[in-house]
Amino acid sequence: MGTIATNRRENILYYHSGTTLGKQTMAYMEASDNKVLDVDISKTKVTGTQWVEIADGLHLHVSDLVEKEHPNFVKNYGSAPVDLNDEDWIKVLENHPEVVTYPIVIRGGTFLQIKNPSDFSKFLGSEVDGKYETGN
């Protein structure tokens, strides 16, 4: 059992409120019929365990959650390919949440990165026999 409590009737959004995509995705979330739990990573510290659980739920490595071309990442770690271990990538996310690539929505056991706001509306309309198809 993970540390992130999930529910089919609740949408959990991990997002940065300082980004346009984060704000737009939150607006879509608020318009849905499901209960919304928003986690603004600019204000709420996400634990390393939660970042690992999110990456696992997305079938990604923790490093894939980091926008390596983000100015703050380049400023702190350089622009060349950066060789960090998993623990270091977690620390990047914990200390610089602004470098998270995309907002992440969780509903039930389904995790989805929101690359544009319409992804969320597709996600809402994707319930099939109690399971959610994300198209990934």
TORKOL-4160 file (C-alpha; in steps of 0.2 Angstrom, whole numbers, padded with zeros to 4 digits, m for minus):
136
<pt num="1" X="0000" Y="0000" Z="0000"/>
<pt num="2" X="0007" Y="0017" Z="m0005"/>
<pt num="3" X="0007" Y="0033" Z="0005"/>
<pt num="4" X="m0004" Y="0042" Z="m0007"/>
<pt num="5" X="m0022" Y="0038" Z="m0002"/>
<pt num="6" X="m0032" Y="0036" Z="m0019"/>
<pt num="7" X="m0051" Y="0035" Z="m0022"/>
<pt num="8" X="m0060" Y="0033" Z="m0039"/>
<pt num="9" X="m0072" Y="0047" Z="m0034"/>
<pt num="10" X="m0058" Y="0059" Z="m0030"/>
<pt num="11" X="m0045" Y="0068" Z="m0041"/>
<pt num="12" X="m0028" Y="0072" Z="m0033"/>
<pt num="13" X="m0018" Y="0085" Z="m0043"/>
<pt num="14" X="0000" Y="0088" Z="m0040"/>
<pt num="15" X="0004" Y="0104" Z="m0048"/>
<pt num="16" X="0014" Y="0120" Z="m0047"/>
<pt num="17" X="0002" Y="0135" Z="m0045"/>
<pt num="18" X="0016" Y="0147" Z="m0053"/>
<pt num="19" X="0014" Y="0139" Z="m0070"/>
<pt num="20" X="0000" Y="0142" Z="m0083"/>
<pt num="21" X="m0002" Y="0124" Z="m0086"/>
<pt num="22" X="m0004" Y="0121" Z="m0067"/>
<pt num="23" X="m0017" Y="0135" Z="m0066"/>
<pt num="24" X="m0027" Y="0128" Z="m0081"/>
<pt num="25" X="m0027" Y="0110" Z="m0075"/>
<pt num="26" X="m0033" Y="0116" Z="m0058"/>
<pt num="27" X="m0048" Y="0125" Z="m0067"/>
<pt num="28" X="m0052" Y="0109" Z="m0076"/>
<pt num="29" X="m0051" Y="0099" Z="m0060"/>
<pt num="30" X="m0063" Y="0111" Z="m0051"/>
<pt num="31" X="m0076" Y="0109" Z="m0065"/>
<pt num="32" X="m0076" Y="0091" Z="m0063"/>
<pt num="33" X="m0090" Y="0082" Z="m0053"/>
<pt num="34" X="m0077" Y="0072" Z="m0043"/>
<pt num="35" X="m0070" Y="0078" Z="m0026"/>
<pt num="36" X="m0054" Y="0088" Z="m0029"/>
<pt num="37" X="m0038" Y="0087" Z="m0018"/>
<pt num="38" X="m0025" Y="0099" Z="m0024"/>
<pt num="39" X="m0007" Y="0098" Z="m0019"/>
<pt num="40" X="0001" Y="0114" Z="m0024"/>
<pt num="41" X="0020" Y="0109" Z="m0024"/>
<pt num="42" X="0025" Y="0127" Z="m0023"/>
<pt num="43" X="0017" Y="0127" Z="m0005"/>
<pt num="44" X="0016" Y="0109" Z="0001"/>
<pt num="45" X="0032" Y="0098" Z="0003"/>
<pt num="46" X="0030" Y="0082" Z="m0006"/>
<pt num="47" X="0040" Y="0068" Z="0002"/>
<pt num="48" X="0053" Y="0058" Z="m0007"/>
<pt num="49" X="0042" Y="0042" Z="m0004"/>
<pt num="50" X="0028" Y="0051" Z="m0013"/>
<pt num="51" X="0039" Y="0056" Z="m0027"/>
<pt num="52" X="0044" Y="0038" Z="m0030"/>
<pt num="53" X="0026" Y="0032" Z="m0029"/>
<pt num="54" X="0021" Y="0045" Z="m0042"/>
<pt num="55" X="0035" Y="0040" Z="m0053"/>
<pt num="56" X="0031" Y="0022" Z="m0051"/>
<pt num="57" X="0012" Y="0025" Z="m0054"/>
<pt num="58" X="0017" Y="0034" Z="m0070"/>
<pt num="59" X="0029" Y="0020" Z="m0075"/>
<pt num="60" X="0043" Y="0032" Z="m0075"/>
<pt num="61" X="0060" Y="0035" Z="m0067"/>
<pt num="62" X="0061" Y="0049" Z="m0054"/>
<pt num="63" X="0073" Y="0058" Z="m0065"/>
<pt num="64" X="0059" Y="0058" Z="m0079"/>
<pt num="65" X="0048" Y="0070" Z="m0068"/>
<pt num="66" X="0062" Y="0083" Z="m0069"/>
<pt num="67" X="0062" Y="0096" Z="m0083"/>
<pt num="68" X="0081" Y="0096" Z="m0086"/>
<pt num="69" X="0080" Y="0112" Z="m0097"/>
<pt num="70" X="0071" Y="0122" Z="m0084"/>
<pt num="71" X="0081" Y="0138" Z="m0080"/>
<pt num="72" X="0082" Y="0134" Z="m0061"/>
<pt num="73" X="0088" Y="0116" Z="m0065"/>
<pt num="74" X="0102" Y="0122" Z="m0077"/>
<pt num="75" X="0107" Y="0135" Z="m0065"/>
<pt num="76" X="0109" Y="0123" Z="m0051"/>
<pt num="77" X="0115" Y="0107" Z="m0060"/>
<pt num="78" X="0121" Y="0113" Z="m0077"/>
<pt num="79" X="0115" Y="0110" Z="m0095"/>
<pt num="80" X="0126" Y="0095" Z="m0099"/>
<pt num="81" X="0118" Y="0078" Z="m0096"/>
<pt num="82" X="0117" Y="0077" Z="m0077"/>
<pt num="83" X="0122" Y="0060" Z="m0069"/>
<pt num="84" X="0113" Y="0059" Z="m0053"/>
<pt num="85" X="0107" Y="0044" Z="m0043"/>
<pt num="86" X="0089" Y="0041" Z="m0038"/>
<pt num="87" X="0091" Y="0049" Z="m0021"/>
<pt num="88" X="0099" Y="0065" Z="m0029"/>
<pt num="89" X="0084" Y="0066" Z="m0041"/>
<pt num="90" X="0072" Y="0065" Z="m0026"/>
<pt num="91" X="0082" Y="0079" Z="m0018"/>
<pt num="92" X="0080" Y="0090" Z="m0034"/>
<pt num="93" X="0061" Y="0087" Z="m0033"/>
<pt num="94" X="0060" Y="0091" Z="m0015"/>
<pt num="95" X="0071" Y="0107" Z="m0015"/>
<pt num="96" X="0066" Y="0113" Z="m0032"/>
<pt num="97" X="0048" Y="0108" Z="m0036"/>
<pt num="98" X="0047" Y="0121" Z="m0050"/>
<pt num="99" X="0056" Y="0109" Z="m0061"/>
<pt num="100" X="0043" Y="0096" Z="m0061"/>
<pt num="101" X="0039" Y="0093" Z="m0079"/>
<pt num="102" X="0020" Y="0092" Z="m0079"/>
<pt num="103" X="0005" Y="0092" Z="m0067"/>
<pt num="104" X="0000" Y="0075" Z="m0061"/>
<pt num="105" X="m0017" Y="0069" Z="m0058"/>
<pt num="106" X="m0022" Y="0053" Z="m0049"/>
<pt num="107" X="m0039" Y="0045" Z="m0048"/>
<pt num="108" X="m0041" Y="0028" Z="m0041"/>
<pt num="109" X="m0025" Y="0018" Z="m0046"/>
<pt num="110" X="m0022" Y="0028" Z="m0062"/>
<pt num="111" X="m0009" Y="0041" Z="m0063"/>
<pt num="112" X="m0007" Y="0053" Z="m0078"/>
<pt num="113" X="0004" Y="0068" Z="m0082"/>
<pt num="114" X="m0006" Y="0082" Z="m0089"/>
<pt num="115" X="0004" Y="0089" Z="m0104"/>
<pt num="116" X="m0010" Y="0101" Z="m0109"/>
<pt num="117" X="m0027" Y="0105" Z="m0100"/>
<pt num="118" X="m0037" Y="0095" Z="m0112"/>
<pt num="119" X="m0028" Y="0079" Z="m0106"/>
<pt num="120" X="m0038" Y="0080" Z="m0090"/>
<pt num="121" X="m0055" Y="0081" Z="m0099"/>
<pt num="122" X="m0050" Y="0065" Z="m0109"/>
<pt num="123" X="m0045" Y="0057" Z="m0093"/>
<pt num="124" X="m0062" Y="0061" Z="m0085"/>
<pt num="125" X="m0072" Y="0054" Z="m0100"/>
<pt num="126" X="m0061" Y="0038" Z="m0100"/>
<pt num="127" X="m0070" Y="0027" Z="m0087"/>
<pt num="128" X="m0073" Y="0010" Z="m0094"/>
<pt num="129" X="m0081" Y="m0004" Z="m0083"/>
<pt num="130" X="m0074" Y="0004" Z="m0068"/>
<pt num="131" X="m0056" Y="0006" Z="m0075"/>
<pt num="132" X="m0048" Y="0021" Z="m0082"/>
<pt num="133" X="m0040" Y="0020" Z="m0099"/>
<pt num="134" X="m0027" Y="0034" Z="m0100"/>
<pt num="135" X="m0021" Y="0031" Z="m0118"/>
<pt num="136" X="m0003" Y="0030" Z="m0112"/>
